[in-house]
Amino acid sequence: MAHALAPFYLSPPSFQSLSQHIREIDQRSPLFQLRSAGESVLGRPLWYFFVGEDSAPPTLLVGCTHGSEWITALLLLLFADSLASALENQGEIAGICVEPLFHGRSLILLPCLNPDGMEIALYGPGSSGELAGQVDAMIQGNPGQVWQANARGVDLNHNFPAGWETLREMEIREGITGPGPTRFGGPHPFSEPETLAVRGICEAFAVRQVLAFHSQGEEIYWRYGGRTPGRGLMVARLFSASSGYRVCDPVGTASHGGLKDWFIQETGRPGFTLEVGRGKNPLPIGQLPGIWTKLKETLMLSILV
Ligand SMILES: [Zn+2]
């Protein structure tokens, strides 16, 4: 079903426009339950949708862990939007009927884990309320649109307890010794409300696999340490076949402390990082339709397999 994207997807979001769109999607299907996993440092709700049967172990999709990668929040909302439309009209996505998909299955879709970082990347330190002065000092003349951290200058994908001490040593070798726009892992693992919120979801639900969306590179990461399940590679290859993205292993500071790393280490279940799109962050909004076209079958498969 080819159709033009709704106006919401044609320009970069604000947290306000994102929240409004989330509420509109929620009202379109009784299968969607809108909840908040907690609040960001600056008190913005960490919205998520639970879709499907309560008793079924969900797949968890997480977007916008890094502020400058806000296009991933739009990608996940576009998926939610498309699911809601298909549920209204007995429709399909990528040739898969949506309504039967949720019989005995469920999905948790958290489009924006880092709303404060998204606002900083898009609108600068002035969006940070009481922390505006501190954020301004941390940017130190660098272009604010490449901001990845949360409002306290902690990189959320360095804040999970998976090789965190090793990662800290790597950060220091790279000259990262304190809060800033990127790669600082925080005072200790799970020091931030945003990472604690994800842990809360994983504890409250028997999450069966996690997909964390980042940009960019058209890559799929699936491995972390000795508990990585064999199924992880098989599913990564399936996602690769459906999207054209490459199956990869991480290098350097991207190799510890992330959501997928912690999830695999903690549960022994599959966890993935998908690097969407190509180019230089922040990816332009004009890439969204192409990213969606490549990934919509993969997103559907993430519920199904
Ligand atoms: Zn990222």
Boltz pocket constraint, residues with backbone or C-beta under 6 A from the ligand:
constraints:
  - pocket:
      binder: B
      contacts: [[A, 65], [A, 66], [A, 69], [A, 157], [A, 213], [A, 214], [A, 215]]
      max_distance: 6.0
